Amino acid sequence: MRHASVWLIVGVMLLWAGVAGAAEHNLNNLLHGDYAFTGTGSCLSTLDGFNPDLTPIPSAAGGPWTSSWSVQGVATFNGDGTGTRHGRDVSITHVDRPYFAGNASSEDWETAFTYTVTSPTTFTTELSGLLTGTFLTGSRVGQTYTVDRIPLTGMISHDTNTLTLATDEPTVETKRFSTGEVHYEICHRSRVYFRLQKANEPRD
């Protein structure tokens, strides 16, 4: 009888774990379809990386420097924790170095991402693979680049039609250019998403 009770308890625990895992997985279905987004961001960039306290390491080649940008684009949530984003940035590198006059540029980019809906009102996202971009204007026109990570934390409206995303803590990102240059950046970003349509939903 004792053995039967033990196996009953084990069975209940396994069932509970399975239900909890399924519930967490099913929460990702809350985000399903296309969302337009817009937002802003800013980066502190350096050629030689950052110290443990997140201060930039001085470089003989110059830096650090700052930049800011606006962005708009479309994100597609597949309902299973995966998605894609594409957008256009318009950027300004600021005149905060005595030997640098500053510049402006625009670029198109795209990336795949993963997301986890942690509750009916919160979620997180991270790149799956690299963000890839191409400069359209400015001193780097025609060059391409990649970014290795962009972790963001967000909130979900009750009807799931509006989302917000923002940087939750400073993270060192690596930006690699087709010229061979490598920049290390700490950026903060904010985004607002508006649903365009649900997956498989016909347009009006």
HELIX and SHEET records of a PDB file:
HELIX    1   1 ARG A    2  LEU A   27  1                                  26    
HELIX    2   2 ASN A   28  LEU A   30  5                                   3    
SHEET    1   A11 HIS A  32  THR A  46  0                                        
SHEET    2   A11 TRP A  65  ASN A  78 -1                                        
SHEET    3   A11 THR A  82  THR A  93 -1                                        
SHEET    4   A11 ASN A 103  SER A 119 -1                                        
SHEET    5   A11 THR A 122  LEU A 127 -1                                        
SHEET    6   A11 LEU A 152  ILE A 156 -1                                        
SHEET    7   A11 THR A 162  ALA A 166 -1                                        
SHEET    8   A11 VAL A 182  LYS A 198 -1                                        
SHEET    9   A11 VAL A 172  PHE A 177 -1                                        
SHEET   10   A11 THR A 144  VAL A 147 -1                                        
SHEET   11   A11 LEU A 131  THR A 137 -1                                        
END                                                                             
